[in-house]
Each structure stands twice: as structure tokens, then as C-alpha cells.
């Protein structure tokens, strides 16, 4: 994940519908901007904040741009071949 330099950059990325993440006391929070609210998601909770409340609560935190990982490591042909072989010889 790429560290975002300033909180203004965090706000801009949210407006561009990107997902940003921060870590506080070992808890990772993912944030996105949907329908005029900032949606924050943690492991066991999800909540929505107004733009103003988000700024008040998170303006001092370090954020990272969340980059969705692709599935390049999975070779579907090999996967099918493996399960076909496994079913045949079990």
C-alpha cells in the first residue's frame, strides 16, 4: 500500500472513490466515500461518518491507499487439472 502524504490527499482519494486505510492501536480501518458519508470498516464493525466527523476523528492519522490485489498467482488451468486428476484417482 502506498502511504498518502497529507490528509488533503486522503480526502481527495476518498472523493475519487478510492479506498484508504489506517491502523490505530493494531486495528486496521478501511474507509470509502459513499452517498455523502465516509464508510469505515474494521474487522468487527462498520460505521458511517459525516465528512466533518471523519475529519475531526482521523485528521491526525497516517493513511495508505488500498490497492486491491489481483489473482495472478492462481493458474486456473493448473487448478482444473489438479482437481480433475484428484477426482480420477480417489
Buried (B, 14 or more C-beta within 10 A) or exposed (E): EEEBEEBEBBBEBBEEEBBBBBEEEEEEBBBBBEEEBBBBBEEEEEEEBEBEEBBEBBEEBBBBBBEEEEEEEEEEEEEEEEEEEEEEEE
